[in-house]
Amino acid sequence: MKKLLTVTTALFFLTTVFAQTKKDSTIKKTSTVRKDKKDWTKIDLSHRANDHFMLQFGYDGWAGKPDTLSITNVPRSINVYFMYDFPFKTDERFSVAAGLGIGNSNVYFSSQPAPVSPVPQQNASGGTHFKKYKVVTTFLEVPIELRFALDPENTNKTWKFAVGTKVGTMLSAYAKGKDVLNGTGLMQDPSIYKVKNKTYFNNIKLAGTLRISKGPVGIFGQFQFTSLLKGAYGLPIVYPFSIGICLSGL
């Protein structure tokens, strides 16, 4: 009986010591994990690239256009912006950025007049038509983005995501026809005709944007919520969109 009591006491003592050791180890491990967790409110952003400069090359299209309106060649755009971002104090991986820039779009049409150009009707008759047409628009734009960077201290290397909007006012718009062909498709007049007129366009632009980058190189997309053309003139209601490559830095 005395021997059994001794063994029981020894087992109880060992169990208590083991439990206490395990508890201390767990507390130490938890403390270590909490200590290693990064405080995103206390990081140095003084030397990071803030994407102050953005250059975008896009492939353009018009959503909602009728089937009779055929876009050809490579409709394209180029956008240039200077921006400044403001990191969140609570988590500097997030920031809001705003800026100013220029957006230019060139959309091409083949063997048919551009929808806003009276040029072909004024300068071609008897089945003649222009070989190429294009519509060119230029906007002064204010881009605004909500940004997120996985590593805000090294934005020139890390993944970056941004969603935002662009508000713009039209600076210029024109339609251009090149090379008048006769009814059989032969060259009749190797001339270029250009009409500059903002009458047929909505002068205010509102678009949504999305951007994903790894370091200075990424992809972007934008969709215009306002129609480019004025339906009051019998023109189609079209919503320009663009997808392409974005270069950012500084």
KETORKOL-555319 format. One record per atom (N, C-alpha, C): x, y, z; residue in three letters. Coordinates in steps of 0.001 Angstrom, whole numbers, plus 524288, in hexadecimal, padded with zeros to 5 digits. Atoms other than C-alpha are relative to their C-alpha. Layout:
! KETORKOL-555319
XYZala/...
! end
This chain:
! KETORKOL-555319
8034B7FB5680000met/800008000080000met/80375804E580000met/7FC627FB9B7FFB9lys/80B1B8091180391lys/802D1800D57FAD6lys/7FD5B7FFB48050Flys/811DD805DD7F6AFlys/7FC76802657FBE4lys/803CB7FDF5803C9leu/80582808D47EECDleu/7FF42805DF800B7leu/800A47FA757FED5leu/80408815D97F5A2leu/804B08031E7FE01leu/7FB3D7FD51801D7thr/8121A8196C7F25Cthr/7FFED800AD7FA16thr/8003C7FFD0805BEval/81048816137E3D3val/7FC06803FE7FE33val/8042A7FC598017Dthr/8039081DD27E330thr/801C2805A0800BBthr/7FE0B7FAB97FEE5thr/809EB829C07E95Ethr/803FB801B17FBE3thr/7FBF97FECB803ECala/81552828FF7DFCCala/7FD8C801447FAB6ala/802B67FF12804F5leu/80C2A828177D405leu/7FD46805487FFFEleu/802B97FAF57FF98phe/8043B833CA7D8BEphe/803DA804807FF76phe/7FC027FBED8003Dphe/810A783BC97DA73phe/80202800BD7FA71phe/7FE0D7FFC080561leu/815BB838627CCDCleu/7FC04802667FC4Dleu/8042D7FDE580357thr/8088483B4E7C698thr/7FF88805E7800AAthr/800617FA677FEE3thr/8080C848A07CD30thr/80484802FE7FD85thr/7FB6B7FD728024Dval/815E884C097C8E2val/7FF9A8003B7FA17val/8008E8003A805B9phe/81332847BC7BAD7phe/7FBFC803F17FE0Bphe/804217FC608018Bala/806A484FA17BA14ala/801E3805A280068ala/7FE117FAAD7FF47gln/80D5B85BBB7BF65gln/803F5801697FBC6gln/7FC137FF198041Fthr/8189685A287B5B8thr/7FD6B800FF7FABEthr/802DA7FF67804F5lys/80F1D858C77AA4Dlys/7FD4E805467FFBAlys/802A87FAF57FFC0lys/80781864B77AEB9lys/803D1804707FF1Flys/7FC037FBF5800A3asp/813E886CD37AFC9asp/801DD8004C7FA61asp/7FE428003A8056Cser/8180F8684B7A233ser/7FC058028B7FC65ser/804327FDC680335thr/80ACC86C0279C73thr/7FFE7805EA80087thr/800037FA5B7FF09ile/80B498797D7A2C6ile/804968028C7FD2Eile/7FB597FDED80287lys/8191B87B7E79DC3lys/7FF61800337FA15lys/800D5800448059Clys/815478774F79001lys/7FC368043A7FE44lys/803E27FC0E80146thr/8094E8802679000thr/802678056C8003Fthr/7FD787FAF17FF67ser/8116C88B82794DDser/8039E801197FB6Fser/7FC767FF6080466thr/81B4A8891278A14thr/7FD068016F7FB13thr/8032D7FEEE8049Dval/81098888F277F91val/7FE048059380021val/802007FAB37FF88arg/80AC08957D784C6arg/80457804067FF3Earg/7FB9A7FC758008Dlys/8181F89BAC78534lys/801AF800917FA58lys/7FE547FFF880574asp/81B03897F777709asp/7FC0D8029B7FC61asp/803FE7FDA88034Alys/80E3D89DB8771C7lys/80163805A47FEDAlys/7FE2D7FAD68018Clys/811868A9F9769F2lys/7FBED8042480113lys/8036E7FB867FF06asp/80BC78B6F176DF9asp/8003F803947FB40asp/800027FD13804E3trp/807E68BD6076110trp/7FF4A805D9800D3trp/8006B7FA687FEEEthr/805FA8CA7B767D8thr/805508026080135thr/7FAD07FE1F7FE7Clys/814868CB6E76B10lys/8041E7FE277FC1Clys/7FC3F8017480409ile/81BAF8C98575E37ile/80200804EF7FD54ile/7FD7E7FB8B8028Basp/824BA8D2757569Dasp/7FEBA800047FA32asp/801867FF9C8057Dleu/81EEB8D6CB74997leu/802D2804797FD3Eleu/7FD647FB648022Bser/8284F8E1FC7471Fser/803107FEDE7FB03ser/7FCC78014280496his/830208DAA973CB4his/7FD2C7FC8D7FC09his/802C18036E80399arg/8258D8D315735B8arg/7FE55802F17FB15arg/802427FDCA804C1ala/820AC8D541727D8ala/7FA1480047800B5ala/8058E7FF347FEE2asn/813008DAFA72909asn/7FC897FFE57FB25asn/802EE7FFE5804E9asp/80EA98D91171AE1asp/7FE14805827FECBasp/8015A7FA9580139his/80EE78E7BC718EDhis/7FF12800C37FA32his/8007B7FF93805B3phe/80FE68E59470A3Ephe/7FDB97FAF37FDD6phe/802558049A80279met/807568DC7370230met/7FF6D800E67FA24met/8007D7FFF1805ADleu/807C48D9716F3B8leu/7FD0C7FB197FE57leu/803568046480182gln/7FD278D0DA6EDA7gln/7FF837FFB07FA10gln/800D68011080586phe/7FC548CAB06E022phe/7FB737FC2B7FF9Aphe/804AC803357FFF2gly/7EEE18C53D6DD38gly/7FE007FE7A7FAA2gly/802FE801B280499tyr/7E6F58BDB46D336tyr/7FA5C801A2800F9tyr/805127FD947FF0Easp/7DA068C4E96D19Fasp/7FB857FD407FD30asp/804BD801F480273gly/7CC268C1106CE61gly/7FB5F80350801A8gly/804D57FD387FEBAtrp/7BE478C66D6CE9Etrp/7FBCE7FC008014Dtrp/8043F803887FE78ala/7B4638BE746D64Cala/7FACC802797FE7Bala/805277FE1C8016Dgly/7A66A8BF8E6D173gly/7FF84801ED7FA6Fgly/800467FE2180566lys/7A9D28C3286C373lys/7FC9F7FC637FCA8lys/8032B8035380373pro/7A07E8BE506B8CEpro/8036E7FCAE7FC6Fpro/7FD0C8037F80372asp/7A4A68B3526AFB7asp/801B5802B77FB03asp/7FEA87FD2F804CDthr/7A4E58BCF16A46Bthr/804E080359800ABthr/7FB5A7FCD97FEEAleu/7B0168C4106AAF3leu/8048F7FC568011Bleu/7FBB6803C37FF9Cser/7BC7B8BC386A8ACser/80526802BE80140ser/7FAE57FDE87FE74ile/7C8EF8BFA96AFF6ile/804397FC527FDFEile/7FBF08033D8025Bthr/7D54A8BAF26A953thr/80567801FC80194thr/7FA9B7FEA77FEDDasn/7E4118BC146A96Dasn/8011A7FEE5805C9asn/7FEDD800AC7FA71val/7E9568BD806B756val/7FE6380505802D9val/801977FB5E7FD00pro/7E14B8C7656BEFFpro/8033C80052804FCpro/7FC3F7FFBC7FBB7arg/7EA758CC736C956arg/7FFAE80530802E7arg/7FFF67FB4B7FCC3ser/7EC6E8D63F6D421ser/805228005A802E8ser/7FB7C7FF147FCAFile/7F7538DC3D6DC08ile/7FE6D803F880429ile/801647FCA67FBA4asn/7F5918E25A6E971asn/804E28012F8032Fasn/7FB927FE5D7FCD6val/7FF6A8EA036F17Dval/7FDE8802E1804C8val/801F17FDA57FB2Etyr/7FD148ED8D6FFCEtyr/8047580111803CFtyr/7FCA67FEDD7FB8Bphe/804408F3FA70B06phe/7FC837FFD5804D9phe/80366800F77FB88met/7FEE58EF9671830met/803088007780523met/7FDB77FFEE7FAC5tyr/8013A8F0BE726BEtyr/7FC7C7FCD080394tyr/8033D803587FCADasp/7FCDA8E6E2730E5asp/8009C80166805C4asp/800497FEC87FA73phe/7F9148E82273F29phe/7FF017FAE780303phe/800A7804F57FD27pro/7FB748DBD774780pro/7FC5980098804A9pro/803568001E7FB64phe/7F19B8D80F751F1phe/8037A7FFB7804E0phe/7FCF4800287FB2Clys/7F6EC8DA9175FA3lys/7FF2A7FAE3802FDlys/80131804D17FD2Dthr/7F0508CE55764DFthr/8027C7FB317FD86thr/7FD9180460802CAasp/7F6388C55B75A7Aasp/8024B802287FAF8asp/7FD897FD4E80459glu/8001C8CAF2750F3glu/800AD7FC9E7FB21glu/8006280308804D4arg/7FE548BFD37476Carg/7FBCC802467FC73arg/804357FD73802EBphe/7F2378C76A74338phe/8013F805C27FF4Dphe/7FF627FA64800E9ser/7F26B8D4F173D33ser/7FBF2801D37FC0Eser/803607FD84803E1val/7EA188DE517354Eval/803728038F7FCBDval/7FCC87FCD580381ala/7F0288E4B972953ala/7FC908032C7FC54ala/802C07FC9C803B5ala/7EBBA8EFF6720BCala/80408802D07FCABala/7FC477FD658036Agly/7F1D58F70F7155Bgly/7FD6B802B87FB72gly/801C97FD37804A7leu/7F0A18FD967082Bleu/802EF7FDDB7FB4Cleu/7FD648020D8049Dgly/7F37A8F91F6FA65gly/7FCD6800A77FB0Bgly/802647FFB480532ile/7EFF18F7C26EC13ile/7FECF7FA837FE0File/8016F804F180269gly/7E8A38EC966E588gly/7FEA0800D27FA4Bgly/800E27FF70805A4asn/7E8E48EB0C6D6B7asn/7FE737FAC77FDAAasn/801F6804CF80260ser/7E1438E1026CEB8ser/7FF748009F7FA20ser/800808002F805B4asn/7E1D68DD5A6C039asn/7FCF27FB1D7FE85asn/80346804698019Aval/7D6D68D4C06BAE4val/7FF5D800347FA12val/7FFCE80033805AEtyr/7D7608D04B6ACACtyr/7FB427FD207FDBBtyr/8045580260802D6phe/7CCA58CCDA6A2E4phe/801C27FF0F7FA64phe/7FE5A801638054Dser/7CE088C66F69584ser/7FB5D7FFFE7FC4Aser/803EA7FFF080440ser/7C6398C93368922ser/7FAA8801DC801D2ser/804E47FDAA7FE42gln/7BBD38D0DE69065gln/8014C80514802CCgln/7FEC97FB167FD70pro/7BAD28DEA3695BDpro/8001C7FF7B805E4pro/800257FFA67FA58ala/7BE248E1866A3B3ala/7FAB98023B8018Fala/8055B7FE857FEAFpro/7B1338E3746AADCpro/7FF38805CB8011Fpro/800A27FA777FEBAval/7B3EA8F1B86AE14val/80252803877FBCCval/7FD437FCE9803ECser/7BA658F6286A17Aser/7FCA9800F67FB2Aser/802B57FECB804DCpro/7B3578FD4F6966Apro/803A4800347FB50pro/7FC207FF7F8042Bval/7BFEC8FD0C68E79val/7FECD7FCB17FB38val/800DF80329804ADpro/7BCCB8F16D68588pro/7FB65801E47FCC6pro/804927FE3B802D9gln/7AF628F6DC681FEgln/80118805237FD21gln/7FEDF7FAFA80264gln/7B5269042B67EC4gln/803FB7FF937FB96gln/7FBA880032803AEasn/7C0CD8FF9A676DDasn/8001F7FB1F7FC93asn/8000E804B88033Dala/7BD068F2B5670C1ala/7FA747FF057FE19ala/8052C8010980246ser/7B1CD8EEFD667C8ser/800777FBAB7FBF5ser/7FFF4803FE8040Fgly/7ADC48E4B765DD6gly/802517FAE1801C5gly/7FE04804FF7FE11gly/7B13A8D91F66688gly/805818004280202gly/7FAB17FF847FDF3thr/7BE738DE6366A5Athr/7FFED80024805F5thr/7FFA38001F7FA4Ehis/7C3018DCE76783Ehis/805B98003D80199his/7FAAF7FFF37FDFAphe/7CEEB8DE5E680D2phe/801D37FA7080121phe/7FDC4805187FECFlys/7D7FB8D2D668267lys/8004F7FF2D805E8lys/7FF88800617FA54lys/7DA068D5BD690D6lys/7FD7B804B98029Dlys/802277FBD27FCCAtyr/7D3228DDAF69B26tyr/801D37FF1E8059Btyr/7FF07800A77FA74lys/7D62A8E05A6A946lys/7FDA88048C8030Elys/801E47FC0E7FC56val/7D0BA8E7AB6B4F3val/804088007880459val/7FBF87FF037FC15val/7DA7D8EDE66BE43val/7FDC38039B80434val/801CF7FCC97FBA0thr/7D6D88F3136CBB2thr/80463800A7803FFthr/7FC227FEDF7FBEEthr/7DF2D8F9716D624thr/7FD3E8026F804A7thr/802717FE227FB32phe/7DAFC8FB996E441phe/80422801B0803EEphe/7FD187FEB17FB4Bleu/7E0CE902B46EFC6leu/7FD687FD0580470leu/8025C803A27FC4Dglu/7DECE8F8C56FAB7glu/802398008D80583glu/7FE7C800347FA81val/7DF218F7F27097Dval/7FF2D7FA62801E1val/80089805607FE0Dpro/7E1E88E9CD70DBApro/800387FFD3805F5pro/80009800D77FA56ile/7DEDC8E57A71BABile/8001D7FA1B800E8ile/7FF64805997FF0Cglu/7E3178D823720F9glu/800227FEBD805D3glu/7FF31802717FAE6leu/7E1DB8CFFA72D3Bleu/804007FBAE7FF1Dleu/7FBA7803838011Aarg/7EEB98C88472DCDarg/801247FC5C80495arg/7FE29803C07FC10phe/7F3E48BC90734F3phe/8051A7FDA97FE1Fphe/7FAEB8024880143ala/802188B8047351Dala/801567FBD980409ala/7FEA9804347FC60leu/806608AB0E73AFAleu/8049E8018680374leu/7FB7E7FE2A7FD01asp/813468B12173F26asp/800C4805CA7FECAasp/7FFDB7FA658013Fpro/811C48BFF773FABpro/80566802788005Epro/7FAB47FDE77FFA9glu/8202E8C1EC742E4glu/803327FEC67FB23glu/7FD3180188804C7asn/8245B8BB9173604asn/7FC2E7FFA47FB75asn/803FE800048041Fthr/81A058BF8C72C0Fthr/802457FF327FA8Ethr/7FD92800F380516asn/823E68BE63720F8asn/800E87FA327FEF9asn/7FF52805A4800ADlys/823FD8AF9272312lys/7FB107FCDF80137lys/80468803037FE00thr/817368AB8A72972thr/7FB378004C7FC78thr/805077FFD8802BEtrp/809658A8D972483trp/7FCEC804B5801E7trp/8032D7FB6E7FEB7lys/8007A8B4BE723FFlys/7FABC7FF947FD3Elys/8054D800318021Aphe/7F1D48B5D2721D5phe/7FD7380555800B4phe/802947FAEB7FF9Dala/7E9988C1E271F16ala/7FABE7FFCD7FD35ala/805257FF628025Bval/7DB4D8C4AE71C54val/7FE8B805BB80088val/801127FA6F7FFB2gly/7D6488D22171927gly/7FC68801FF7FBCBgly/8034F7FD74803E3thr/7CFD38DBB57100Athr/8031C8044C7FD53thr/7FDC17FB98802D8lys/7D3538E5FE705EElys/7FB94803BD7FE8Elys/803A07FBE88019Fval/7CC188F2C6703EEval/802E5803747FC2Cval/7FD407FD00803F3gly/7CF558FA346F796gly/7FC9A803EA7FD28gly/802A07FC3580357thr/7CBE4905BA6EF1Cthr/802B7800047FAB3thr/7FDD48008980541met/7CDC4905586E05Fmet/8030B804DF7FE64met/7FCCB7FBC580210leu/7D8C790D8A6DAD7leu/7FF4B8009F7FA28leu/800AE7FFC8805B4ser/7D70E90A056CC89ser/7FDB77FAEA7FDFAser/802188049C802AEala/7D043900976C33Aala/7FFE4801267FA2Dala/8005A7FF4C805A6tyr/7D1708FEA66B4C2tyr/7FF767FAC27FD46tyr/8006A8049580366ala/7CE488F5166A9D7ala/803488010C7FB2Fala/7FC867FF5680470lys/7D79A8F2B269EADlys/7FF317FBA37FC07lys/80068803CC8043Bgly/7D61A8EC026917Dgly/804DF800427FC9Egly/7FB338002D8030Alys/7E18E8E78768944lys/7FF427FCC77FB10lys/7FFFD802B080510asp/7E29A8E3AB67ABDasp/7FA777FED87FE12asp/8052C800BD8024Eval/7D5EE8E51467302val/8005E7FBF37FB9Fval/800428041680403leu/7D2BE8D8DD66AF8leu/7FAF5800977FCE9leu/804CE7FFCA8031Basn/7C8FD8D80765FD3asn/7FCB87FB2780100asn/803A2804507FF2Bgly/7BDC48CE6965EB0gly/802627FAAE7FF16gly/7FD758050C80117thr/7C6F38C3AB659A5thr/8048D7FEF9803B3thr/7FBCD800C67FC3Bgly/7D0A68C572664C7gly/8053A802277FE60gly/7FB157FDBC801CDleu/7DB008CCC165CE2leu/800C58056B80252leu/7FEBB7FAF77FDC2met/7E1F38D8AD66220met/7FE17804737FC86met/801EE7FB7C802D8gln/7DB298E52965E0Agln/802968050B801DDgln/7FDB67FB407FDD3asp/7E1108EF3966727asp/803337FE91804E1asp/7FCB0801637FB79pro/7ECBE8EC6C67028pro/800778048A803DApro/8000B7FB827FC84ser/7E8CB8F70367989ser/7FE3D7FE718057Aser/801BC800B77FAA1ile/7E63F8F834687FBile/7FC5B8047B80174ile/803D47FC1C7FE5Dtyr/7DA188FF3B68CDCtyr/7FF107FF75805E1tyr/80075800057FA52lys/7D8749032569AEElys/7FBEB803F4801C5lys/803F67FC947FDBCval/7CCEA908B36A270val/8009D7FFF6805E9val/7FF5D7FF7A7FA5Dlys/7CF2790DD26B032lys/7FB248027F80243lys/805007FE117FDFDasn/7C25B90F2D6B796asn/7FE697FCC2804C1asn/80199802BA7FB3Blys/7BE2290BCB6C583lys/7FA107FFC580097lys/805B67FF9D7FF97thr/7AFA790DEF6C29Dthr/7FD677FAC5800F4thr/802938051C7FFCCtyr/7AC628FF816C136tyr/801A67FCAF804B7tyr/7FDDB803067FBA5phe/7B39B8FB446CD86phe/7FE198021980541phe/800D37FE5F7FA9Aasn/7B0618FB666DBF0asn/80542801C58022Basn/7FB057FDBA7FE6Dasn/7BACF9042E6E1ADasn/801E37FE4380560asn/7FE86801DE7FAD4ile/7BAC08FDFA6EF38ile/8009A7FA107FFE2ile/7FECE8059B7FFEAlys/7C0B08F0A06F18Alys/8003C7FE0D8059Elys/7FFA88029E7FAF4leu/7BEC68E7956FD24leu/800FA7FA387FEFBleu/7FE7E8056D8010Cala/7C5848DA606FD2Dala/801D77FD55804F9ala/7FDE98032D7FBC4gly/7C8B48CF637069Dgly/805177FD857FE51gly/7FAD8802158015Bthr/7D68F8CA1170736thr/8019C7FB98803AFthr/7FDC78044F7FCF4leu/7DDCB8BDF970BF0leu/805947FF3E7FE34leu/7FA718008B8015Carg/7EC7F8BBD870C87arg/802927FBF08038Carg/7FCF6803E47FD25ile/7F5488B07071091ile/8059E8004A7FE09ile/7FA887FF5D80186ser/804118B205710A9ser/803927FCAE80364ser/7FBB0802617FD10lys/8105D8AAEC714BBlys/804B68038D7FF31lys/7FBF07FC1D800B4gly/81A6F8B5647173Bgly/7FE26804487FC54gly/8016E7FBAF80381pro/81A578BF8570C44pro/7FC9C7FE727FB53pro/802D8801D5804A4val/813328B71A70225val/7FAE77FD5A8019Aval/804FE802697FEAEgly/804EF8B34770232gly/7FC2D8003E7FB7Fgly/8043E7FFB5803C6ile/7F8098B25A6FB08ile/7FBAF803648024Bile/8043E7FCB57FE36phe/7EC578BB576FBABphe/7FB327FF377FC9Aphe/804D680003802F6gly/7DE498BC196F753gly/7FCB1804A2801ABgly/8038E7FBC07FEA0gln/7D46B8C7196F6B0gln/7FB197FFA77FCA2gln/805018001A802BEphe/7C62A8C8576F2D6phe/7FD458052E80101phe/802867FAE97FF7Egln/7BF3F8D5296F01Cgln/7FA307FF50800FDgln/80582800717FE8Bphe/7B1F98D6916F6B2phe/7FC83803CE7FCFBphe/802F57FC318030Ethr/7ADD98E23B6EE66thr/800D67FF017FA2Fthr/7FF8B800E3805A1ser/7AB158E13C6DFD5ser/803BC803F37FD92ser/7FC637FC75802AAleu/7B59A8E6E96D716leu/7FD158039B7FC40leu/802DF7FD0E803F5leu/7ABDF8EB4E6CC9Eleu/7FAAE801BC8020Eleu/8050F7FDE17FE6Elys/79F708F3546CDFAlys/7FBA17FD777FCD7lys/80465802838029Dgly/793328EB8F6CAEBgly/7FC32803E37FDA8gly/8039C7FC02801F5ala/78BE18F84F6C866ala/800E08012A7FA39ala/7FED47FF2680586tyr/792858F90E6BB17tyr/7FF257FB107FCBEtyr/800EE804E3802C6gly/78E0C8EB6C6B756gly/804BB7FC717FFE9gly/7FB408032B7FFCEleu/79B588E5C86BAC0leu/7FF597FB83803D8leu/80071804777FC65pro/79D208D89B6C174pro/80217801578056Epro/7FE1C7FF677FAA1ile/79EB48D8336D030ile/804447FBE5800DDile/7FB958039B7FF76val/7AC288D2416D226val/8031780153804F5val/7FD0E7FF6B7FB25tyr/7B46A8D0106DE4Etyr/805937FE097FF1Dtyr/7FA968019D80107pro/7C31D8D0086DBD5pro/802527FCD480482pro/7FD11802F47FC22phe/7CB968C61E6E2D3phe/805877FF357FDFFphe/7FA85800A98016Dser/7DA138C3596E2EEser/802977FC17803A5ser/7FCCB803947FCEEile/7E33C8B88E6E780ile/8059C800587FDDEile/7FAB77FF94801F6gly/7F1F08B8D16E6DEgly/8042A7FF9C8042Egly/7FB59800467FCB4ile/7FF4B8BA706ED27ile/800C280536802C7ile/7FF0F7FB507FCE1cys/802998C3F76F7EFcys/805907FFEF80220cys/7FACA7FF3E7FDC8leu/810198C9026FBB3leu/7FF988043C80427leu/800807FC3D7FBBAser/811438CFEA708BFser/804F1800218033Cser/7FB697FF887FCADgly/81B9D8D4E8711EEgly/800C58057D801FCgly/7FE567FB017FDB6leu/822A58E06871846leu/7FD67800F080547leu/
! end
